[in-house]
């Protein structure tokens, strides 16, 4: 199992990032680096959180990527002017969404997965969980339910006032700021948890506490010279 996990990790970390951005989101780079630097974990996907406006085809009953037009994608806070500008390009049913941080982490063992899950729950990601597949893959999903989804237009016609757009933008921005604080809390919790675990696993070997042999006695004299003198005295006798 250990060998298989190492193979999975190497394969995952060496493959090309096929996400829309093609790189890890800036606000979670430190979290991804921390987990990928541990022998027992590697990240399979992540998103730091985003505010989006999607335009759906008016007659589409099923939400599919081919029926969507991305009018706005922001991984940071945005302004009401940016939202209004995006809505002017709407020809269908525009929806504003805030999607919070999500991360999937493959774990070496069930114990490792439970440790990470505990850190996620402590950090406010209450919708987190773990799954184990028949092939032996153990995944911890870090996520929460602090999302937002609001329809804004119908067939290109704006349904709400500019004042409401301003209020909605402030609400989404506040969720984004809370989301970033939660990410930082998760990072600190994971780092502390891993440090504590490593300290507990260090063997208390009394030999390891003894000073290393340096060829010197306590007064700093060379022990080899002393031994040589003793040998010479024995030969003379």
N, C-alpha and C positions, 0 to 999 in steps of 0.2 A: 504493500500500500504506500509506503514511504517513497519508493522509487517511482510509482505511478503518479503520485502527487507532484513530485519534482518535475516529471515530464510534462504534466499539465501546466504547471507554473511557467516553465521555460517556453512552452509553445504559446501560451497566452500573452506573455510579456514581449515576445518577439514578433507577434503578428501586427499587421497594419491596422491602425485605428480607423474603423469604418463609420464612425459617427459623423453627423453633419458638419461639426466643427473640425474634426480630424485631430484634435488635441484635448488633453484633460483641462477642464475648467479651472481657471486661475485660483478660485477660492477654495478648491479642494486638492490642489497639487500637494500640499504638505501632508494631508491625510493619506492620499494615495502612496506617496513616497514612504511614509511611516509603515504602512501595512505591507507594501511590496518589499520592504527591506527586512521583514521578519520571515523566518524560515517557515512558519506555520500558516501564512496567509498570502493571498494575492487578489487584487481587485479584478473583476471581470467586466464591470460597467459602472459608470457614475455620472451624476449630473448635480451641479452645485445648487440648482434651483433656477427658475426662469419665469419671466413675465412674457406672455405671448398673446398675439391676436391672430386668430385663424379665420379665414373666410371659407365657409363651407358652401358647396353647391346647393342652391335652394331646394331642388327636388331630390336630394340625396337623403335616403332614410338611414343608411349605414355610414358611419364615419370611417372613411378610408383615406390613406395618404394621397391617393390619386385624385380625390375629390377636395383636397385642401390646398389653400394658398396661404402662405405665411406672410402676413402683413407686418408683423413686428415680433422680434425675438430679442429679449434682453436678459442677460444673466446678472444684471445689477438693477438698481432702481431706475425708473424712467420718469419723464415729465408728462403732464396732461397734454402738452402741445404735441409730443411725439405720438401719443395715443390718437389724438384727433387727426393728425397727419396720416396715420396708418388707416384710419377709418374712411378717409376720403377715397381710398382705393378699393373699398369694398363693393363688390358686385353681387354678393350672395348674403349669407347669414354669418355675420362676424361675431366671434365669441372671444372675450378676454379671459385668460386663464393665468393663475399663479400656480406653478407646480413646485413643491418644496424639494429639498435635497433628497436624493436617493442613491444608494450604493449597494452593489452586490459583491460579496467577498467570498471566495472559495477558501475553505478551511481544511487543514490537514487532518483534524480529528474532531469528533463530536465535542470533546472537552474544550478544544480551541474555539469552536463555533459558539458554545454556550458562554464562554468568557467574553467574546466580542458582542454577543447579544445582550448580555448584562450591561456592558458599557453603553450600548445604544439606548437601552431602556432608561438607564440612569441619566442620560443626556437629553431626554425628552422625545426620543423617537419611539413613541408608544405603539406604532403599528409594525414594528420590526418583528422578524421571525426567522426561522431556519428550516431548510428542507434537505433531505438526503435522497439521492437517486439510487436506482438499482445498480448503476455502474460505480457507486462509491463516492460520487461527488457530493460534498456537503457545502451548502451555500447559506450564508447569513445575509439577509436582506435588511438594510438599514433604511427606514422610511417613517414618515409620520402622516397625519391626516389634515395638516394645516393648509389645504389647498383652497382655491377659489375659482369659480367658473360662472361667468355672467354673459348672457347674450346681449348684444348691443345694436344689431341691425337685422333687418329682414329684407332680402332681395335688394340690398344696397341702400335701403332707407334707414336712417338713424332713428332708433326708438327711444332714446333718452336725451336729456338736456346736457349742455356743456358743463353745467354745474355738477351734475351727477358724474360725468366723466372725471372731473377734477377730484371728487370725493372717492371714486372708485380707484383712481390712480394712487391716492394717498393710502388707501387701505392695502392695495397690493404692495406698495413700497414698504409699509410697516411690516407686512408679512415677510418680505424679503430680508429686512434688517433683523427680525427675530430669527429667521432661518439661518443667517450667517452666524449669529451668536450661538445658536444650537450646534452648528458645525464645529465651531471653535471649542465648545464644551465637550463635544464628542472626541475631538482630537486630544484634548488634555486628559480626559478620562481614560482613553485607550493607552496613551503613553504612560500614565501612572500605573495602570493595571499591568501592563507588560513589564515595567520596571520592577514592580513588586513581585511578579511571578518569577522573574529571572533571579532576584535576590533569594527567593525561597528555594530555588533549585540548586544554588551554589552549595557543593558538599562541604560540610564542616570538618575538614581533614586537619587534624592537629599538626601533621607534617607540613601542611601548606602554610601554617602560621609560623613555622620555624624559619630563622634567617637563612638565606642560601649560603652554601659553603663557598668561601672566597679564597681559601688558602691562607687566611690570616687568623691569629688568635684574638682574644678579646682586647689585648693591648696593642693590636695592630702589627704584631711581629709575624714574620713569615714562618708558617708551620713546617714548610719543607726544609728550611735551614735547621730548625731544631731537630727534626728527624735525622738529618744527615749527621749532626754532631753526635747524637746518641749511637748511631751505627759505628762511627769512627771510634768512640770510646769502647764499645763492645769488642771491636777488632783488636785494639791495643791490649785489652785484658787477656 
